[in-house]
Each structure stands twice: as C-alpha cells, then as structure tokens.
C-alpha cells in the first residue's frame, strides 16, 4: 500500500513528529511505501502541503477569530473557512494516488478547521482510506471551549473527529474520553521505542560532555532531566529530591555506584538539562530554587542536537553519562523520555502522572515514585517532605546496590515486550486493516 503519515509538522522533537517517524519505519518494514506529509518539514524528507503548516499565519488569524474574539460576524468566518478549504483542497492533489492517509491530530484538535474539512472531502472523493491517529482532543483544552459561531460548533461535532473513520489513540484515558464525547470506539496504540537498536554507550566523543560541563567522570553523580524545560515537567520536584539526596551523600564516601563511580569527599551532584528551555521565566525560577537548595543545575541545550554534529551531542549521549533519570512530569500524553530511560538502562525517578498510573505502571516497571499527590507551593509543584525523604533513600539504595543492574535489565525487557517496534507491528497487523 501507499501510505501517508500526515500532520501539521514533521522533523521536530514534539511527540507527534517522533511517533510518525517510528510508524514510518515499522510500516516500511512491513512492506509498505510510506511518506511523511506536513506543512512544516524541517530537514526531513517529506511531502510538503504549505497550508497545513502549524504556524500558517492566515490560519492563526482565523483560529483567533473563531476561539478568541467576540462578536465576529459568523458569515465572514464561514466564508473564510470555505475559501481556505477550497485552496487547501487543491494543494492535496499531491496525495491523490495514496491508498491510506494516517491523520495525526488534524481531526482531533481544532487547530486548522479548513484543513481538516478539505482533507476529509478530498479523501472521500478520491476513495482514500483514513485512519485518525489522535494524540490530543480539542475538548480537553480550555482554549477551544468558546466558539464564536454556531455553525463552527456543528463542524466540530461532526468532523472532529468524523465518525466513519478508524480511530487510534495513545492511552486508555483518551479512549474513554473519545467514547464519552463522541460515542466512538478506538484502538489504543501506545508510544513505542526501538528496543532493538544498538545500545547507547560511552565513547571518546560523548566523554567530552564531562569536560565541557566541568563534571568529574570518576566521582561526580549526574541526574539527567532529558525533557524540554517547561512547567508541566515538574522539574522543581527533581531539585527538591536531589537536595534531600545531597544531605546524605557524604555518608557513602568510598562506596561505588552501580555505574562504577566512587564517592569521595570531593563528589559533587548535578542535574543536567540538555532539553530546550521553552519557558525562560521558568528556567530562571528553577535556577533560583536550585541555588537556595544547594543543587547544581547544568542547562546545556546549546550543546545538544538531534544528532552528533559540529561538536554537539545527541540526547542519547547525555543518557550514557548519567547515573539516574528524573522524570517528575505532571502531565504527559504518554512518556517518550520514560521509554528512553528504560532503553538506556538507567534508574528513574518519576511522578505518577495520569497516563503512567492508568497504562504504564501496571506493566511492572521498577521506579522511584514521587506519588501522585502534587500540590502548589509558592508557584511550584511539590509533594510532602516525607515523600522527598523516601525517594532520596530509594535513590541511594539503587545507586549503591549490586541488584540494580538486574532491575534495569528487567525494566528493559518489560519495555521491549510492551513498547517496542515489534509490538507496534503486531498491533497494526492484528487490529488495523492495511
């Protein structure tokens, strides 16, 4: 089959772009001809449909008129929708010979209404099969709750998503939400990772991370926060946990960690953050908190890239030099960084965000858990002091236990069983008629 994976953008580090590339690999290995299709394609080899661009200015203006402004004349809004729909329809001619389009979020978010309507009509007219791969829903976001047009509300009800296509969601919470809102059944296909790829290892190239960041590779301990730096990642809880851990580290002088480092009187503890700082005010607040708590933060997105290039390091390189992964996110659609940590065979500190509790925890991963009862404290997410102490103790036990490598190997096997490319292939073969 000739299959297209379509979204507003590809080739970026957002979860949807990453999953599309994984699906492309698996579908190609199944013998299909597979193309990425988007409005913004970056450096990726993809078909370009300009009007789908996430940052398309004309659409952003229309979106604002629909969901933000009051008193907009409905006939003018509808006229613009129809005009844009016709123009986008003509751009879709590039996919007229496809057998299947897997549509990522166009039918579940109301970000670009004309594009979704045009795509639906185009596929209907050209007898192209559609699968809706829904990562987020518009009704779950406050932004879309006010609609300045009765007719647009009817469009959202009918086409977001349409009821006559196959629906795929990434977790059981989304499955329930779609059924309650639209009475539509869906197939759960979780995020996956390539557990058969080459193991990430330390080498002469990534060993330079220690030198650049001023970290001693023999004695210092690295906690890696591999996510983007945004508030919902709850990074302050990693800082509070490490602050508690710091209080006891001197008691382990002379002890070796599972990763082979030896604690000395000069041992320093760091949280390394190679992800993009997308909320600068938040980064500044984290620095102030860390300084107050006596925790060393190393923001280093400037030396992290998608791949090794021009003296920069891939995200995978940062996993190799770390000793522990912090993942205290308050909200995730699934959890790509969690799977990365499992593949890297690193112990993980986690906050039990809703999807982790509902879908991931039951598979049996061994983690250090901050629980699920975070509250607001001085503008930050926080859990109880007793919880930080408990987690600090568990982190210490994992760092210095001879059993840790067995635990990490078992986590890896669980990940491979439930979240590998092979798992995705089996689900597609069994449940998706291609």
Order of alpha helices (4+ residues) and beta strands (2+ residues): beta-alpha-beta-beta-alpha-alpha-beta-alpha-beta-alpha-beta-alpha-beta-alpha-beta-alpha-beta-alpha-beta-beta-beta-alpha-beta-alpha-beta-beta-beta-beta-alpha-alpha-alpha
